[in-house]
Amino acid sequence: MAATSRRSKAGGRAKRKDSGKRAPVAGSRPARRKGLSFGFLIFVFIFLAGIGVFMLVQRQYAVTCDIKVRKVQAQTDSEKSKQESLRLSIAKLKSPGRIARIASDELGLGDPTGVIYLKYAWDPSGKMVCASTFEQHLRPAVVTDKPADQQQEQDAGKTQASIVEGPGGTLTRR
């Protein structure tokens, strides 16, 4: 024992009672603890919070875009219905029966009774002369087996066609 005590005194180190931990040696790393560190847990929490915020913002943006799309679709449907009603109005305004009624009732116009033909010619002095001729229109008689009242009701929606020969050529009226 004396040798061991000398050795410990000679080395300059006294024996300590071992508490299970070693004293850090200069130039060596401290011993790592097993398990997750607090800094790593904070990093994971912040990362997951960032992903949650990102997903929340994306969801809000998708809802906003969906609302805009629905508004545009509703506006498109509204405009299509307006367009269809305008097309119907145009068709009513362009109807030949309406135009004929306005021409006869409001403007005092009627079916023509004849055709005026104009003929232009040069006279011997070199001036242009216009000559006009009027041909009276006679409506062709329609022969049917039906009584006159029924024939008038049937012909009320039809237009009559007539062909007139004149000095300028053939004129067809419908």
CNS distance restraints for C-alpha pairs under 8 A (distance, minus, plus):
assign (resid   1 and name CA) (resid   5 and name CA) 6.18 0.50 0.50
assign (resid   2 and name CA) (resid   6 and name CA) 6.07 0.50 0.50
assign (resid   3 and name CA) (resid   7 and name CA) 6.10 0.50 0.50
assign (resid   4 and name CA) (resid   8 and name CA) 6.24 0.50 0.50
assign (resid   5 and name CA) (resid   9 and name CA) 6.14 0.50 0.50
assign (resid   6 and name CA) (resid  10 and name CA) 5.67 0.50 0.50
assign (resid   7 and name CA) (resid  11 and name CA) 5.93 0.50 0.50
assign (resid   8 and name CA) (resid  12 and name CA) 6.42 0.50 0.50
assign (resid   8 and name CA) (resid  13 and name CA) 5.69 0.50 0.50
assign (resid   8 and name CA) (resid  14 and name CA) 5.82 0.50 0.50
assign (resid   8 and name CA) (resid  15 and name CA) 7.15 0.50 0.50
assign (resid   9 and name CA) (resid  13 and name CA) 6.26 0.50 0.50
assign (resid   9 and name CA) (resid  14 and name CA) 6.56 0.50 0.50
assign (resid  24 and name CA) (resid  28 and name CA) 7.32 0.50 0.50
assign (resid  24 and name CA) (resid  30 and name CA) 6.98 0.50 0.50
assign (resid  36 and name CA) (resid  40 and name CA) 6.74 0.50 0.50
assign (resid  36 and name CA) (resid  41 and name CA) 7.08 0.50 0.50
assign (resid  37 and name CA) (resid  41 and name CA) 6.53 0.50 0.50
assign (resid  38 and name CA) (resid  42 and name CA) 6.34 0.50 0.50
assign (resid  39 and name CA) (resid  43 and name CA) 6.23 0.50 0.50
assign (resid  40 and name CA) (resid  44 and name CA) 6.26 0.50 0.50
assign (resid  41 and name CA) (resid  45 and name CA) 6.16 0.50 0.50
assign (resid  42 and name CA) (resid  46 and name CA) 6.17 0.50 0.50
assign (resid  43 and name CA) (resid  47 and name CA) 6.09 0.50 0.50
assign (resid  44 and name CA) (resid  48 and name CA) 6.11 0.50 0.50
assign (resid  45 and name CA) (resid  49 and name CA) 6.09 0.50 0.50
assign (resid  46 and name CA) (resid  50 and name CA) 6.10 0.50 0.50
assign (resid  47 and name CA) (resid  51 and name CA) 6.34 0.50 0.50
assign (resid  48 and name CA) (resid  52 and name CA) 6.18 0.50 0.50
assign (resid  49 and name CA) (resid  53 and name CA) 6.20 0.50 0.50
assign (resid  50 and name CA) (resid  54 and name CA) 6.10 0.50 0.50
assign (resid  51 and name CA) (resid  55 and name CA) 6.15 0.50 0.50
assign (resid  52 and name CA) (resid  56 and name CA) 6.14 0.50 0.50
assign (resid  53 and name CA) (resid  57 and name CA) 6.18 0.50 0.50
assign (resid  54 and name CA) (resid  58 and name CA) 6.17 0.50 0.50
assign (resid  55 and name CA) (resid  59 and name CA) 6.11 0.50 0.50
assign (resid  56 and name CA) (resid  60 and name CA) 6.22 0.50 0.50
assign (resid  57 and name CA) (resid  61 and name CA) 6.17 0.50 0.50
assign (resid  58 and name CA) (resid  62 and name CA) 6.17 0.50 0.50
assign (resid  59 and name CA) (resid  63 and name CA) 6.24 0.50 0.50
assign (resid  60 and name CA) (resid  64 and name CA) 6.19 0.50 0.50
assign (resid  61 and name CA) (resid  65 and name CA) 6.15 0.50 0.50
assign (resid  62 and name CA) (resid  66 and name CA) 6.10 0.50 0.50
assign (resid  63 and name CA) (resid  67 and name CA) 6.24 0.50 0.50
assign (resid  64 and name CA) (resid  68 and name CA) 6.36 0.50 0.50
assign (resid  65 and name CA) (resid  69 and name CA) 6.16 0.50 0.50
assign (resid  66 and name CA) (resid  70 and name CA) 6.23 0.50 0.50
assign (resid  67 and name CA) (resid  71 and name CA) 6.27 0.50 0.50
assign (resid  68 and name CA) (resid  72 and name CA) 6.23 0.50 0.50
assign (resid  69 and name CA) (resid  73 and name CA) 6.13 0.50 0.50
assign (resid  70 and name CA) (resid  74 and name CA) 6.12 0.50 0.50
assign (resid  71 and name CA) (resid  75 and name CA) 6.14 0.50 0.50
assign (resid  72 and name CA) (resid  76 and name CA) 6.03 0.50 0.50
assign (resid  73 and name CA) (resid  77 and name CA) 6.15 0.50 0.50
assign (resid  74 and name CA) (resid  78 and name CA) 6.16 0.50 0.50
assign (resid  75 and name CA) (resid  79 and name CA) 6.13 0.50 0.50
assign (resid  76 and name CA) (resid  80 and name CA) 6.12 0.50 0.50
assign (resid  77 and name CA) (resid  81 and name CA) 6.29 0.50 0.50
assign (resid  78 and name CA) (resid  82 and name CA) 6.28 0.50 0.50
assign (resid  79 and name CA) (resid  83 and name CA) 6.06 0.50 0.50
assign (resid  80 and name CA) (resid  84 and name CA) 6.19 0.50 0.50
assign (resid  81 and name CA) (resid  85 and name CA) 6.25 0.50 0.50
assign (resid  82 and name CA) (resid  86 and name CA) 6.16 0.50 0.50
assign (resid  83 and name CA) (resid  87 and name CA) 6.18 0.50 0.50
assign (resid  84 and name CA) (resid  88 and name CA) 6.33 0.50 0.50
assign (resid  85 and name CA) (resid  89 and name CA) 6.22 0.50 0.50
assign (resid  86 and name CA) (resid  90 and name CA) 6.12 0.50 0.50
assign (resid  87 and name CA) (resid  91 and name CA) 6.18 0.50 0.50
assign (resid  88 and name CA) (resid  92 and name CA) 6.24 0.50 0.50
assign (resid  89 and name CA) (resid  93 and name CA) 6.14 0.50 0.50
assign (resid  90 and name CA) (resid  94 and name CA) 6.01 0.50 0.50
assign (resid  91 and name CA) (resid  95 and name CA) 6.20 0.50 0.50
assign (resid  92 and name CA) (resid  98 and name CA) 7.83 0.50 0.50
assign (resid  93 and name CA) (resid  98 and name CA) 7.01 0.50 0.50
assign (resid  93 and name CA) (resid  99 and name CA) 7.76 0.50 0.50
assign (resid  94 and name CA) (resid  98 and name CA) 7.43 0.50 0.50
assign (resid  94 and name CA) (resid  99 and name CA) 7.13 0.50 0.50
assign (resid  95 and name CA) (resid  99 and name CA) 6.50 0.50 0.50
assign (resid  96 and name CA) (resid 100 and name CA) 6.07 0.50 0.50
assign (resid  97 and name CA) (resid 101 and name CA) 6.11 0.50 0.50
assign (resid  98 and name CA) (resid 102 and name CA) 6.20 0.50 0.50
assign (resid  99 and name CA) (resid 103 and name CA) 6.07 0.50 0.50
assign (resid 100 and name CA) (resid 104 and name CA) 6.16 0.50 0.50
assign (resid 101 and name CA) (resid 105 and name CA) 5.80 0.50 0.50
assign (resid 101 and name CA) (resid 106 and name CA) 7.87 0.50 0.50
assign (resid 102 and name CA) (resid 106 and name CA) 5.21 0.50 0.50
assign (resid 102 and name CA) (resid 107 and name CA) 6.64 0.50 0.50
assign (resid 103 and name CA) (resid 107 and name CA) 4.96 0.50 0.50
assign (resid 103 and name CA) (resid 108 and name CA) 6.22 0.50 0.50
assign (resid 103 and name CA) (resid 109 and name CA) 5.24 0.50 0.50
assign (resid 103 and name CA) (resid 110 and name CA) 7.24 0.50 0.50
assign (resid 104 and name CA) (resid 108 and name CA) 4.72 0.50 0.50
assign (resid 104 and name CA) (resid 109 and name CA) 4.61 0.50 0.50
assign (resid 104 and name CA) (resid 110 and name CA) 5.51 0.50 0.50
assign (resid 105 and name CA) (resid 109 and name CA) 7.63 0.50 0.50
assign (resid 112 and name CA) (resid 137 and name CA) 7.72 0.50 0.50
assign (resid 113 and name CA) (resid 136 and name CA) 5.91 0.50 0.50
assign (resid 113 and name CA) (resid 137 and name CA) 5.23 0.50 0.50
assign (resid 113 and name CA) (resid 138 and name CA) 7.72 0.50 0.50
assign (resid 114 and name CA) (resid 134 and name CA) 6.75 0.50 0.50
assign (resid 114 and name CA) (resid 135 and name CA) 5.35 0.50 0.50
assign (resid 114 and name CA) (resid 136 and name CA) 4.01 0.50 0.50
assign (resid 114 and name CA) (resid 137 and name CA) 4.28 0.50 0.50
assign (resid 114 and name CA) (resid 138 and name CA) 7.93 0.50 0.50
assign (resid 115 and name CA) (resid 134 and name CA) 5.68 0.50 0.50
assign (resid 115 and name CA) (resid 135 and name CA) 5.27 0.50 0.50
assign (resid 115 and name CA) (resid 136 and name CA) 6.45 0.50 0.50
assign (resid 115 and name CA) (resid 137 and name CA) 7.00 0.50 0.50
assign (resid 116 and name CA) (resid 132 and name CA) 6.56 0.50 0.50
assign (resid 116 and name CA) (resid 133 and name CA) 5.57 0.50 0.50
assign (resid 116 and name CA) (resid 134 and name CA) 4.42 0.50 0.50
assign (resid 116 and name CA) (resid 135 and name CA) 6.40 0.50 0.50
assign (resid 117 and name CA) (resid 132 and name CA) 5.42 0.50 0.50
assign (resid 117 and name CA) (resid 133 and name CA) 5.16 0.50 0.50
assign (resid 117 and name CA) (resid 134 and name CA) 6.35 0.50 0.50
assign (resid 117 and name CA) (resid 135 and name CA) 8.00 0.50 0.50
assign (resid 117 and name CA) (resid 166 and name CA) 7.65 0.50 0.50
assign (resid 117 and name CA) (resid 167 and name CA) 7.56 0.50 0.50
assign (resid 117 and name CA) (resid 168 and name CA) 6.94 0.50 0.50
assign (resid 118 and name CA) (resid 130 and name CA) 6.62 0.50 0.50
assign (resid 118 and name CA) (resid 131 and name CA) 5.72 0.50 0.50
assign (resid 118 and name CA) (resid 132 and name CA) 4.41 0.50 0.50
assign (resid 118 and name CA) (resid 133 and name CA) 6.61 0.50 0.50
assign (resid 119 and name CA) (resid 130 and name CA) 5.62 0.50 0.50
assign (resid 119 and name CA) (resid 131 and name CA) 5.09 0.50 0.50
assign (resid 119 and name CA) (resid 132 and name CA) 6.13 0.50 0.50
assign (resid 119 and name CA) (resid 168 and name CA) 7.77 0.50 0.50
assign (resid 120 and name CA) (resid 128 and name CA) 6.76 0.50 0.50
assign (resid 120 and name CA) (resid 129 and name CA) 5.68 0.50 0.50
assign (resid 120 and name CA) (resid 130 and name CA) 4.48 0.50 0.50
assign (resid 120 and name CA) (resid 131 and name CA) 6.29 0.50 0.50
assign (resid 121 and name CA) (resid 128 and name CA) 5.68 0.50 0.50
assign (resid 121 and name CA) (resid 129 and name CA) 5.26 0.50 0.50
assign (resid 121 and name CA) (resid 130 and name CA) 6.38 0.50 0.50
assign (resid 121 and name CA) (resid 131 and name CA) 7.93 0.50 0.50
assign (resid 122 and name CA) (resid 126 and name CA) 5.82 0.50 0.50
assign (resid 122 and name CA) (resid 127 and name CA) 5.58 0.50 0.50
assign (resid 122 and name CA) (resid 128 and name CA) 4.51 0.50 0.50
assign (resid 122 and name CA) (resid 129 and name CA) 5.82 0.50 0.50
assign (resid 123 and name CA) (resid 127 and name CA) 5.59 0.50 0.50
assign (resid 123 and name CA) (resid 128 and name CA) 6.28 0.50 0.50
assign (resid 123 and name CA) (resid 129 and name CA) 6.46 0.50 0.50
assign (resid 135 and name CA) (resid 166 and name CA) 7.88 0.50 0.50
assign (resid 137 and name CA) (resid 164 and name CA) 7.89 0.50 0.50
assign (resid 139 and name CA) (resid 162 and name CA) 7.16 0.50 0.50
assign (resid 140 and name CA) (resid 162 and name CA) 7.37 0.50 0.50
assign (resid 144 and name CA) (resid 151 and name CA) 7.79 0.50 0.50
assign (resid 146 and name CA) (resid 150 and name CA) 6.35 0.50 0.50
assign (resid 146 and name CA) (resid 151 and name CA) 6.16 0.50 0.50
assign (resid 147 and name CA) (resid 151 and name CA) 6.30 0.50 0.50
assign (resid 148 and name CA) (resid 152 and name CA) 6.11 0.50 0.50
assign (resid 149 and name CA) (resid 153 and name CA) 6.39 0.50 0.50
assign (resid 150 and name CA) (resid 154 and name CA) 6.19 0.50 0.50
assign (resid 151 and name CA) (resid 155 and name CA) 6.03 0.50 0.50
assign (resid 152 and name CA) (resid 156 and name CA) 5.91 0.50 0.50
assign (resid 153 and name CA) (resid 157 and name CA) 8.00 0.50 0.50
assign (resid 154 and name CA) (resid 158 and name CA) 7.68 0.50 0.50
assign (resid 155 and name CA) (resid 159 and name CA) 7.58 0.50 0.50
assign (resid 159 and name CA) (resid 174 and name CA) 6.14 0.50 0.50
assign (resid 160 and name CA) (resid 173 and name CA) 7.85 0.50 0.50
assign (resid 160 and name CA) (resid 174 and name CA) 5.44 0.50 0.50
assign (resid 161 and name CA) (resid 172 and name CA) 7.04 0.50 0.50
assign (resid 161 and name CA) (resid 173 and name CA) 5.34 0.50 0.50
assign (resid 161 and name CA) (resid 174 and name CA) 4.04 0.50 0.50
assign (resid 162 and name CA) (resid 172 and name CA) 5.79 0.50 0.50
assign (resid 162 and name CA) (resid 173 and name CA) 5.18 0.50 0.50
assign (resid 162 and name CA) (resid 174 and name CA) 6.44 0.50 0.50
assign (resid 163 and name CA) (resid 170 and name CA) 6.89 0.50 0.50
assign (resid 163 and name CA) (resid 171 and name CA) 5.70 0.50 0.50
assign (resid 163 and name CA) (resid 172 and name CA) 4.51 0.50 0.50
assign (resid 163 and name CA) (resid 173 and name CA) 6.33 0.50 0.50
assign (resid 164 and name CA) (resid 170 and name CA) 5.86 0.50 0.50
assign (resid 164 and name CA) (resid 171 and name CA) 5.18 0.50 0.50
assign (resid 164 and name CA) (resid 172 and name CA) 6.43 0.50 0.50
assign (resid 165 and name CA) (resid 169 and name CA) 6.04 0.50 0.50
assign (resid 165 and name CA) (resid 170 and name CA) 4.68 0.50 0.50
assign (resid 165 and name CA) (resid 171 and name CA) 6.37 0.50 0.50
assign (resid 166 and name CA) (resid 170 and name CA) 6.11 0.50 0.50
assign (resid 166 and name CA) (resid 171 and name CA) 7.43 0.50 0.50
